[in-house]
């Protein structure tokens, strides 16, 4: 049990309650979706388009590695009271959880910019560089630098961040961290909305996750039940970048979707030919199509990186009379 630093628990509060299972289920499911989206993205680029892995593909992979680190923090945090009421958690565990939270914040503020930079690099590859992309890139990098520096210099010494509840006199914070968390979330939401305009509303899902995360952050101001409150913050701080990765990968999966639809349609046409031939010998052209694909034709790309691939494909359905 923790000491009296947080005061007595509210009357009737169930100190055995825990959101540990809910937290793990939410972050595991969205993490799997993000990992699957990246795997499909790389498969599409490397196997189906036979194209070199581009900078935006590497950037989204870096974002996934960062998401993996935050995923590990959330899972480990459950062993130290994350999602439990603070009055049922030992002070030593609270300090360990605050260490994890310290690392988690630094990971989060680098994960989100990596996702946004991947989207910007995708825009650059398709449309070429523009002032709007430069502006968004500077804004994104500035967000990461400013949040990281502000967070690192807030508590003096830095260890006071995770010792503040066990030993309030061991240091101080030069500014209130609550406005920092809210400002961080608002800035992230604004840049999300800016990028939504270029990703055809797919980023709207990320905006929704950002709003929900911002909502749960507001409870940090009024509640002393820190281990219980930050459980939901951890969840939505993990869900948001995972959904961001999924949305960033969806536009690159069009060739894979086209291939799946073509295979499905071809199988349906083949069955139709066999069923409607009436027992006669027949050789029918089920599908004939010429596909022209153009890649890297933006005005700033080198000439030797430009290519045009023309593919003509016929599929034959044949049935012999028995």
Secondary structure as UniProt FT lines:
FT   HELIX           4..6
FT   TURN            11..12
FT   TURN            15..16
FT   HELIX           20..43
FT   HELIX           44..48
FT   HELIX           55..77
FT   HELIX           78..80
FT   TURN            81..83
FT   HELIX           86..88
FT   HELIX           91..127
FT   HELIX           131..154
FT   STRAND          155..156
FT   TURN            158..159
FT   HELIX           160..163
FT   TURN            164..166
FT   HELIX           168..170
FT   STRAND          172..173
FT   HELIX           177..196
FT   TURN            197..203
FT   HELIX           204..217
FT   HELIX           218..220
FT   TURN            221..222
FT   HELIX           226..250
FT   HELIX           251..253
FT   HELIX           254..276
FT   TURN            278..279
FT   STRAND          282..295
FT   TURN            299..300
FT   HELIX           303..305
FT   STRAND          307..319
//
